[in-house]
Amino acid sequence: MFNIARKHLAAGALLFMLGGCTLAPHYHRPDLPVAETLPDTQGKQHNGAAATKETVIDAELGWREFFVDSQLQRLIETALNNNRDLRASALTLESYQAQYRIQRSALFPSVNGDGSGSKQRTLSGGNYVTAETYSASVGVTAYELDLYGRVRSLKDKALEEYLAMEETYRSNRISLVAEVTTAYLSWLADRELLIVTEDTKTIEEESFHLIEQRTQQGLATQLDLAQARTSLETAKANLAKYNRQVAQDLNNLTLLLGAPLPAGFAEKKSLGEQMALSAVPSQLSSLVLLQRPDIIAAEHQLKGAHAQIGAARAAFFPSISLTANAGKISGELSDLFDSNSGTWLFSPSVNLPIFTAGKLEAELDVAKISKDLSVAQYEKAIQTAFREVADALVASETYREQLKAQKANLEANQEYYALARSRYEQGVDSFLTLLDAQRSLYSSRQLYLNLKLLQQVNQVTVYKTLGGGWKERR
C-alpha cells in the first residue's frame, strides 16, 4: 500500500518540478525619460556623450562621512534607534516580508499528519455492541500543480512588493537623517539669531539711555526719544520670538529623536560648516537617479505588475490540484500499525474555466493597465527626482555666491553703523541716521544667518535627493 502511495507522491513531485515556467511578460527597464546628464552647479546642460558609465555615482556615502559634527551624529544615531515613525516603517516591512513568505509557501505541498480514534456503544439486535476505530494518516490536501506559473507569478508579485517596501524603509531612514539635521541646523540658527537679538537689544537700550540724557540736556527732541523707544520695544518683541523658536526647535528635535536629548547636547556651537560636502562631478550622469530608494521602489512595483499579468494569463488555463494520503486504520489500537491495515487515497482534480462572462479577460486587462500605470509612475518618479537634484545642485552654487555678497553687505552695514554712531555723538548727523543704521545692521545680520541656514539645509537636500549621498565608482 505504502509503495503505491509513494509512487503517486513521486509523480506529484515530478509535476511540481515541471511547474517552473510563468506567463509573465519579459521585463525591460524603461528608458530614462530625462536628459542623459544632470545640469551642473551653474544650471547648464551638457552633452550626454561626455558622461560615461564608469563615472556615475553608484553607492551610498554613509551619513557619518557626510555629517561630521559629532553632536549631530549623536542626534542622528539616537533618532535611527528610537524614532517611532521609523519603527512603524520597520514593522510594516516585516509584515510585507511575512506576506511574501505566506505566498511563497503555496509553491510547496503542505504535508499534514492526522490521527483519530473513536469508541462507540450502540444497541443492535437487542444487544449492546461496542465498536472501536483508530486511524493514522499523512498526506497532501488540494495542492495546486503550478503548470502555468500562476502561483509562481503571485509569489513574484509578493516578493517585488516586499522589496519595494524595503526601499521605502531605506527612504524613510534617509528622510529621518535629513529631518534631524535640518531641525538641528534650525536650532543653531535660531540660537544665533537669539544672540544677535540680545546684542541688538543691548545696543537699543544704550541708544535709548543716550537719547534720554541728550533730551534732558536739550540736545535731542522728544521725537528722537520716541523713535529710540520704538526700536527698543521692537528688539524686546524679537527677543521673545526667538526665545520661543529656540524652545520649539528643541521640542521638535526631541520628537524626531523619540528619546530625551543626549546629555551635554546644548554645548555652544555656531552655524558653521556642519557637513563635509564632497565635490559634485561637473558632468553627472542621470543614471545616478537609479540609486534613489524611491526610484528603486517604483521599479519593484513595476516588476510586480509584470508578475500580476503572468498570474492573470495563467488563470485562462486549467488548474490541477492533488489530494493524496496514506495511512493505517484498525478496530484495535494495538493492531493499528499491522501490515494488513494500510489505506491510501489519490484524488487529483482539474478545474477548467469554460464560461466566466468576460471576468478573466477583464482581470487580464486590469493587470495590463496596472503595468502601464506603473510605467507612468516610474517615469514620473524619475522626472521628479531629476528636477529635485537639478534644483539642489544649482542652489549649491548660487547660495555660495549669495552668501558671499551678503557677508560683504553685513560688513558694510557694520561700518555704516559705526560711522553713524560716531557722527551722531559728534552732533554731525541726526538720530534718524543712527536709527536707520541700527535697523539696517540688525536686518543684515538676520539675513546673513538665515541665508547661512538655507545654504546648510540645501546641502542636506543634496544628500537626500541623491539617495543618501554618493561615491564615485573606481
C-alpha positions in Angstrom: 0.0 0.0 0.0 2.7 2.4 1.0 4.7 1.6 -2.1 1.8 2.7 -4.3 1.3 5.8 -2.3 5.0 6.7 -2.6 4.7 6.3 -6.4 1.8 8.7 -6.6 3.6 11.2 -4.4 6.7 10.9 -6.5 4.6 11.6 -9.6 3.2 14.6 -7.9 6.7 15.9 -7.0 7.7 15.5 -10.6 4.8 17.6 -11.8 5.8 20.1 -9.2 9.3 20.3 -10.6 8.0 20.8 -14.1 5.9 23.8 -12.9 8.7 26.3 -13.2 7.5 28.5 -16.1 5.4 31.6 -15.9 3.4 33.5 -18.4 4.6 36.9 -17.2 6.0 39.2 -19.9 9.7 39.7 -20.0 10.8 42.7 -18.0 12.7 45.6 -19.7 13.6 48.6 -17.7 12.1 51.7 -19.4 14.5 54.2 -20.8 15.2 57.3 -18.7 12.6 60.0 -19.6 15.1 62.8 -18.8 18.3 64.1 -20.2 21.4 61.9 -20.1 23.2 64.2 -17.7 22.1 66.4 -14.9 22.7 70.2 -15.1 25.9 71.3 -13.4 26.0 73.7 -10.5 25.7 76.6 -13.0 22.4 75.1 -14.3 24.0 74.3 -17.7 23.0 71.1 -19.5 26.0 69.2 -21.0 26.2 66.8 -23.9 25.2 63.3 -22.6 28.1 61.7 -24.6 30.6 63.2 -22.2 29.3 61.3 -19.2 30.4 57.7 -19.1 29.0 54.9 -17.1 32.4 54.5 -15.4 32.0 57.8 -13.6 28.4 57.6 -12.5 27.6 57.6 -8.8 26.7 54.1 -7.7 27.0 53.7 -4.0 25.7 55.4 -0.8 28.0 57.7 1.1 27.4 57.0 4.8 25.8 59.8 6.8 28.7 59.7 9.2 31.0 60.8 6.4 28.6 63.4 5.2 27.6 65.0 8.6 30.8 65.4 10.5 29.5 67.4 13.5 29.9 64.9 16.5 26.9 66.4 18.3 24.7 66.0 15.2 26.0 62.4 14.7 24.8 61.5 18.2 21.4 63.0 17.5 21.0 61.1 14.2 22.1 57.8 15.8 19.6 58.3 18.6 16.8 59.1 16.1 17.6 56.0 14.0 17.3 53.9 17.1 14.2 55.5 18.7 12.1 57.4 16.2 8.6 55.9 16.3 7.7 56.6 12.7 10.8 54.8 11.5 10.0 51.9 13.9 6.5 51.7 12.4 8.1 51.6 9.0 10.3 48.7 10.1 7.3 46.8 11.4 5.5 47.4 8.1 8.5 46.0 6.3 8.4 42.9 8.5 4.7 42.5 7.7 5.4 42.6 4.0 8.2 40.0 4.4 5.8 37.7 6.2 3.2 38.2 3.5 5.8 37.2 0.9 6.7 34.0 2.9 3.0 33.1 3.1 2.6 33.5 -0.7 5.9 31.6 -1.4 4.7 28.6 0.8 1.9 28.0 -1.9 4.6 26.7 -4.2 5.2 23.7 -1.9 2.8 21.0 -0.8 1.6 21.1 2.7 2.1 17.7 4.3 -0.2 17.1 7.2 -0.4 14.2 9.7 -3.7 13.1 11.2 -4.6 10.7 13.9 -8.0 9.8 15.3 -9.8 7.3 17.4 -13.3 6.6 18.4 -15.2 4.2 20.6 -18.9 3.8 20.3 -21.6 1.7 22.1 -24.8 1.0 20.2 -27.9 -1.2 20.5 -28.1 -3.8 17.8 -30.5 -6.8 17.8 -31.4 -6.3 21.4 -27.8 -6.4 22.5 -25.3 -3.6 23.2 -22.3 -3.6 20.9 -19.1 -1.6 21.4 -17.1 -0.6 18.3 -13.7 0.9 18.1 -12.0 2.6 15.2 -8.4 4.0 15.1 -6.6 5.6 12.2 -3.4 7.4 11.4 -2.5 9.1 8.0 -0.2 11.5 6.4 -0.9 13.3 3.1 -1.3 16.4 0.9 -4.6 18.3 0.6 -5.6 20.3 -2.5 -2.0 21.1 -3.7 -2.1 23.1 -6.9 0.4 22.0 -9.6 1.8 25.3 -10.9 2.0 24.2 -14.5 1.4 27.7 -16.0 3.1 29.7 -13.3 0.1 31.3 -11.6 1.3 30.6 -8.1 4.8 31.5 -9.0 3.7 34.8 -10.5 1.8 35.6 -7.4 4.9 34.8 -5.4 7.0 37.1 -7.6 4.5 39.9 -7.1 4.6 39.5 -3.3 8.4 39.5 -3.5 8.5 42.7 -5.5 6.1 44.4 -3.1 8.3 43.3 -0.2 11.4 44.7 -2.0 9.6 47.9 -2.7 8.7 48.3 0.9 12.3 47.6 1.8 13.4 50.6 -0.3 10.6 52.7 1.2 12.1 51.9 4.6 15.5 53.0 3.4 14.0 56.1 2.0 12.4 56.8 5.4 15.8 56.4 7.1 17.4 58.9 4.7 14.5 61.3 5.2 14.8 61.0 9.0 18.5 61.8 8.8 17.7 64.9 6.7 14.9 65.9 9.1 17.0 65.6 12.2 19.9 67.5 10.5 17.5 70.3 9.3 16.0 70.6 12.8 19.4 70.8 14.4 20.6 73.4 11.9 17.4 75.4 12.6 18.1 75.3 16.3 21.7 76.5 15.8 20.4 79.3 13.5 17.6 80.4 15.9 20.0 80.3 18.8 22.5 82.6 16.9 19.6 84.9 15.9 18.6 85.0 19.6 22.2 86.1 20.5 22.1 88.7 17.7 18.8 90.0 19.0 20.1 90.1 22.6 23.1 92.2 21.3 20.7 94.4 19.3 18.6 94.9 22.4 21.6 95.9 24.4 22.6 98.4 21.7 19.0 99.8 21.6 19.0 100.2 25.4 22.3 102.1 25.2 20.9 104.3 22.4 17.7 104.9 24.4 19.6 105.9 27.5 21.9 108.1 25.4 18.9 109.8 23.7 17.2 110.2 27.1 20.2 112.0 28.5 20.5 114.2 25.4 16.8 115.0 25.6 17.2 116.1 29.2 20.1 118.3 28.1 18.1 119.8 25.3 20.4 118.2 22.7 17.7 115.8 21.4 13.9 116.1 20.8 11.0 114.0 22.2 10.6 112.7 18.7 14.1 111.2 18.9 13.3 109.7 22.2 10.0 108.2 20.9 11.9 106.7 17.9 14.5 105.2 20.2 11.8 103.6 22.4 10.1 102.1 19.3 13.3 100.4 18.3 13.9 99.2 21.8 10.5 97.7 22.1 10.8 96.0 18.7 14.1 94.4 19.9 12.3 93.1 23.0 9.5 91.6 20.9 12.0 89.9 18.6 13.9 88.6 21.7 10.7 86.9 22.9 10.1 85.5 19.4 13.5 83.9 19.2 13.3 82.5 22.7 10.1 80.8 21.7 11.6 79.5 18.5 14.6 78.0 20.2 12.4 76.2 22.7 10.2 74.9 19.9 13.2 73.7 18.0 14.3 71.6 20.9 10.8 70.2 21.2 10.9 69.3 17.5 14.3 67.6 17.9 13.0 65.6 20.9 10.1 64.3 18.9 12.3 63.3 15.9 14.7 61.6 18.3 12.0 59.7 20.0 14.0 60.0 23.2 15.3 62.7 25.5 18.1 64.9 24.2 21.6 63.4 24.9 23.5 64.7 27.9 25.6 67.7 27.2 23.6 68.4 24.0 23.4 72.2 24.3 27.1 72.8 24.1 27.9 76.0 22.3 28.3 75.6 18.6 27.8 78.0 15.7 26.1 77.6 12.4 29.4 76.7 10.6 30.3 74.1 8.1 28.3 71.2 9.6 28.7 68.9 6.6 31.7 67.7 4.6 30.1 68.1 1.2 32.1 66.2 -1.4 32.7 67.9 -4.7 30.0 67.0 -7.2 31.3 65.9 -10.6 30.9 68.6 -13.2 29.1 66.2 -15.5 26.9 63.9 -13.5 25.0 61.1 -15.3 21.3 60.9 -14.8 21.9 57.2 -14.0 22.7 58.4 -10.5 18.9 58.7 -10.0 18.5 55.0 -10.2 20.2 54.6 -6.8 17.4 56.6 -5.1 15.3 54.3 -2.9 12.0 55.8 -4.2 13.1 55.1 -7.8 14.1 51.5 -6.9 10.8 51.0 -5.1 8.9 52.3 -8.1 10.8 49.8 -10.3 9.9 46.9 -8.0 6.3 47.9 -8.2 6.6 47.8 -12.0 8.1 44.3 -11.9 5.3 43.3 -9.6 2.8 44.5 -12.2 4.5 42.3 -14.8 4.1 39.3 -12.4 0.4 40.1 -12.0 0.0 39.8 -15.8 1.5 36.3 -15.6 -1.0 35.3 -12.9 -3.9 36.7 -14.9 -2.8 34.9 -18.1 -2.4 31.6 -16.2 -6.0 31.9 -15.0 -7.2 31.1 -18.6 -5.6 27.6 -18.4 -6.7 24.5 -16.4 -5.6 24.2 -12.8 -4.8 20.8 -11.4 -5.0 20.1 -7.7 -3.8 17.0 -5.9 -5.1 15.4 -2.7 -3.3 12.3 -1.5 -2.7 10.5 1.7 -1.6 7.1 3.1 -2.2 5.7 6.5 -3.5 2.9 8.7 -6.9 2.0 10.1 -7.8 -0.6 12.6 -10.5 -1.6 15.0 -7.9 -2.1 17.7 -5.3 0.4 18.8 -2.8 -2.4 19.3 -3.3 -3.6 15.7 -3.1 -0.1 14.1 0.3 -0.5 12.6 -0.1 -4.1 11.4 1.0 -4.6 7.8 -2.6 -5.5 6.7 -4.2 -2.3 7.9 -2.9 0.2 5.4 -5.1 2.7 3.4 -4.3 5.2 0.7 -6.1 7.9 -1.3 -5.1 9.7 -4.5 -7.6 12.3 -5.7 -6.5 14.7 -8.5 -8.9 17.3 -9.7 -9.0 19.6 -12.7 -10.6 22.9 -12.9 -11.2 24.2 -16.5 -12.6 27.7 -17.0 -15.3 27.4 -19.7 -17.5 30.5 -19.3 -16.8 33.4 -17.0 -18.7 36.2 -18.7 -15.5 38.0 -19.5 -14.2 38.0 -16.0 -10.8 36.6 -16.8 -10.4 38.9 -19.8 -11.2 41.9 -17.6 -8.8 40.7 -14.9 -6.0 40.5 -17.6 -6.9 44.0 -18.9 -6.7 45.3 -15.3 -3.3 43.7 -14.9 -2.0 45.2 -18.2 -3.4 48.7 -17.3 -1.8 48.4 -13.9 1.5 47.7 -15.6 1.2 50.7 -17.9 0.2 52.8 -14.9 3.3 51.6 -13.0 5.5 52.6 -16.0 4.0 56.1 -15.9 4.5 56.3 -12.2 8.1 55.1 -12.5 8.9 57.6 -15.2 7.2 60.4 -13.3 9.3 59.5 -10.2 12.5 59.8 -12.3 11.4 63.1 -13.7 10.6 64.4 -10.3 14.0 63.2 -8.9 15.8 64.8 -11.9 14.2 68.2 -11.0 14.9 67.8 -7.3 18.6 67.0 -7.9 19.0 69.7 -10.5 17.4 72.3 -8.2 19.7 71.3 -5.3 22.9 71.4 -7.4 22.0 74.8 -8.9 21.2 76.1 -5.4 24.6 74.9 -4.1 26.5 77.4 -6.3 24.0 80.3 -6.1 23.9 80.1 -2.3 27.7 80.4 -2.1 27.6 83.5 -4.3 24.7 85.0 -2.4 26.2 84.3 1.0 29.5 85.9 -0.1 27.6 89.0 -1.2 25.5 89.1 2.0 28.7 88.8 4.1 30.1 91.9 2.3 26.7 93.6 2.9 27.0 92.8 6.6 30.5 94.2 6.8 29.3 97.4 5.0 26.4 97.7 7.5 28.8 97.3 10.4 30.9 100.1 9.1 27.8 102.2 8.4 26.6 101.8 12.0 30.0 102.7 13.5 30.2 105.9 11.4 26.6 106.9 12.1 27.0 106.5 15.8 30.3 108.5 15.8 28.8 111.3 13.7 25.6 111.4 15.9 27.7 111.7 19.1 29.7 114.5 17.4 26.4 116.2 16.5 27.1 116.0 12.8 24.0 113.8 11.9 20.6 113.4 13.3 19.4 110.5 15.4 17.3 109.3 12.4 20.5 108.4 10.6 21.8 106.4 13.6 18.4 104.7 13.9 18.4 103.7 10.3 22.0 102.3 10.7 21.0 100.2 13.7 18.0 98.8 11.9 20.0 98.1 8.8 22.7 96.3 10.7 20.2 94.1 12.6 18.4 93.3 9.4 21.7 92.4 7.7 22.8 90.1 10.5 19.4 88.3 10.4 19.5 87.9 6.6 23.1 86.6 6.8 22.2 83.9 9.4 19.0 82.9 7.6 20.9 82.6 4.3 23.6 80.6 6.0 20.9 78.3 7.3 19.4 77.9 3.8 22.8 77.0 2.4 23.3 74.3 5.0 19.8 73.0 4.5 20.4 72.8 0.8 23.5 70.6 1.5 21.1 68.3 3.4 18.8 68.4 0.4 21.7 67.3 -1.9 22.4 64.4 0.4 18.7 63.4 0.4 17.9 63.9 -3.3 21.0 61.8 -4.3 19.6 58.9 -2.3 21.8 59.3 0.7 25.0 60.8 -0.7 27.3 59.3 -3.3 30.6 57.6 -4.0 32.2 57.5 -7.4 32.9 54.2 -9.0 36.7 53.5 -9.2 
